[in-house]
Amino acid sequence: MSMSMLFLVMLVGVAATFYFCRQRSLSLASELGGIRHLHSLPVFYGVQAALWCAIPCLLIFGLWVVFDDAIIRELTLQYLTEEQRSLSANELQLLLSTIESITTGSSTVNDPQLIAISQHIVDFRSVSNLALSITVVCSLVGLSFWAWFKLKPENKARSNVERCFMLFLLLCSTLAIFTTVGIVFSVIFESIRFFQIVPIQEFIFGTQWSPQLSIRADQVGSSGAFGAVPLFTGTLLISAIAMLVAVPTGLMTAIYLSEYASSRVRSVVKPILEILAGIPTVVYGFFAALTIAPMIKNGLHGLGLDIAFLGVSIGPLEVSGESALAAGLVMGVMIIPFVSSLSDDVINAVPQSLRDGAYGLGSTQSETIKKVIFPAALPGIVGAILLAVSRAIGETMIVVMAVGTAAKLTFNPLESVTTVTVQMTTLLIGDHEFDSAKTLAAFALGLVLFIITLGLNFIALNIVKKYREQYD
Amino acid sequence: MNNSVTTESIAPLASEKTPEKAKTSNVITEENSDAYTTVGQAFSENAKMSMRNVNVFYDEKQAIYDVNLDIGTNEVVAMIGPSGCGKSTFLRCLNRMNDTIDTCKVTGKFLLEDQDINDRKMDVVPLRARVGMVFQKPNPFPKSIYDNVAYGARIHGLADRKSDLDDIVETSLQKAGLWNEVKDRLQQPGTSLSGGQQQRLCIARTIAVSPEVILMDEPCSALDPIATARIEELIDELSQNYTIAIVTHSMQQAARVSHRTAYFHLGKLIEVNETEKVFTNPDHGLTEAYITGRFG
């Protein structure tokens, strides 16, 4: 029986269990003189029975699928010769995949021993498949009858279903947590491997970044330079430019929208800002690379300044003058809606009574905002800004397209710099062995970035929380 | 002040009725008719503020119907009435606080001395410095006690030197009866005070800009009885120097602090009289029904 067929059978079985148990509860109810004599509504008895069938069957099914391959592999090993078994892990893997390809008929290897083994694998698979089908169908039928016989009017079906629902929700929420934990651990372990090759102090304090230099594996660490300082200064520079654009603009927008704008203006401006937030960052990247960067270059050229020129021709368009400024400006525009909508919420959360109090003393609107509302909302605004900063630090696409990958240690916004995230993508693009310092460096960068943004988010959320408590 | 001119320049719309005649109208439905007259003494010889033909609308819904009322100089006028009767709305008209509500439309004359404050050309900023307001819930700014009181004086440029500002803060806090409690901790946040202290801080803040009239919108409704008693004493002291209009839900409070009491019902000013008279021998049947607790 194929997997999908088996699945269909399970579905039908569960549906039948639901139907019959519901019917049984109805007939029990009519014997007792009405549904009100049951503990729960008939539908709950049906759902409860269906769950009792479905959950164990799915568990069996899932475990079987997970362990199936490993067991068959172990069984296959016994048919290999002594020297085949003593091969190194990589070569053994190669041999096994050859056998595997014989089973699917895609290999033309004509070794009779391997063909015999592949025949064994096919047999094991069919046995396993049959066994699974039988086990699942038997347990399905058994559980259905058990559920049918166990059904009593005083069963607390409703609360059992409730509990199952709660467990299901819990499972869903822990999925995200486990994923996070998994990511953190994988990043940490790979980083540890990286720090075994490159000393941690060199990584954190080194001012040279040129991972491309390490061509041969035995040269790693001696010739390749893994000083992350230029990357972090680059990130800092671009984020700082972005915040210089986004914070004042976003904040003023928020103040205008929440304090001055008539509801008509607000109903037009807010959705447009939200559109800005919905533009994919890669599109911002185009904009930065094709419009802003040349504009800056030409503008500065007109002023008699010349900047790093990296002439790259794409069709009729000449893209050039990659600068941190271009990326920073566009990233700033991208973050404006983020800052403005968060600050707008914070400003709106300032109680009307404070505004009334200020107006009641004869303040003008701008005095009220400057002296009362802004100070009151300040912690929340700081929180919003910190969240925006962590967003800017994590941004990749715009920088990739508008700045490039040259790791320069500079604070001149007109030069080309690179950021942590950009380096991470370039390190991992293409075919690499996963134990070279070059690819592992990406994990180390990721770890540092993760710690920074986590720290920022933690501080930001705490500030916002503290601020909330002030009025609630 | 030129009160005689002021009162003459506005012809009272409602002639004062005799109490005996008015007392007969004890039917609520009668008050729902558009034409009605306020009974009692709505007018004052020595008016600080004179309101004439006041109508207030929220969108299409009328909240105040043709109210005429004077508030005398250094007088405490209490406004009472069941919830939704328009007393707070009326109070908020007196310093144009209703401007902040988009849907609110106010018509009628509001004379502060001889100036119509409801004139669209009237600058509300200096007006609100002259007519201060204390709100239902204490709303100190998230600043220090000192800065809370100094706020108004600063924005209106009332002090040229730091020492002047210190004086203003000290006298205002003294007038509000808070000085002794906070003089050693002026730099602490205003929100660290207790509810009653916060409300007195808000009163001090209002006094600091030297208003002529103080409006109080249920100033004690968020306070416990002891703090309430303290505020009531304060209102009594303040009435030596200020004209006060107070909205209250507590009839005992109105009886304790006010000179005259105005009874509002469904947006109409039913009766205005000396406080003692309102609470012992009201002219109007509705007032009597309200103060004896038959509704509201």
HADDOCK unambig.tbl for C-alpha pairs under 7 A between the chains (distance, minus, plus):
assign (segid A and resid 353 and name CA) (segid B and resid 139 and name CA) 5.98 0.50 0.50
assign (segid A and resid 354 and name CA) (segid B and resid 139 and name CA) 5.74 0.50 0.50
assign (segid A and resid 354 and name CA) (segid B and resid 141 and name CA) 6.37 0.50 0.50
assign (segid A and resid 357 and name CA) (segid B and resid 139 and name CA) 6.57 0.50 0.50
assign (segid A and resid 360 and name CA) (segid B and resid 128 and name CA) 5.71 0.50 0.50
assign (segid A and resid 360 and name CA) (segid B and resid 132 and name CA) 5.89 0.50 0.50
assign (segid A and resid 360 and name CA) (segid B and resid 133 and name CA) 5.44 0.50 0.50
assign (segid A and resid 361 and name CA) (segid B and resid 128 and name CA) 5.75 0.50 0.50
assign (segid A and resid 361 and name CA) (segid B and resid 129 and name CA) 5.52 0.50 0.50
assign (segid A and resid 361 and name CA) (segid B and resid 132 and name CA) 5.97 0.50 0.50
assign (segid A and resid 361 and name CA) (segid B and resid 152 and name CA) 5.96 0.50 0.50
assign (segid A and resid 361 and name CA) (segid B and resid 206 and name CA) 6.43 0.50 0.50
assign (segid A and resid 362 and name CA) (segid B and resid 125 and name CA) 4.42 0.50 0.50
assign (segid A and resid 362 and name CA) (segid B and resid 126 and name CA) 6.04 0.50 0.50
assign (segid A and resid 362 and name CA) (segid B and resid 128 and name CA) 4.48 0.50 0.50
assign (segid A and resid 362 and name CA) (segid B and resid 129 and name CA) 4.88 0.50 0.50
assign (segid A and resid 363 and name CA) (segid B and resid 125 and name CA) 6.07 0.50 0.50
assign (segid A and resid 364 and name CA) (segid B and resid 125 and name CA) 6.28 0.50 0.50
assign (segid A and resid 372 and name CA) (segid B and resid 141 and name CA) 6.43 0.50 0.50
assign (segid A and resid 376 and name CA) (segid B and resid 142 and name CA) 5.92 0.50 0.50
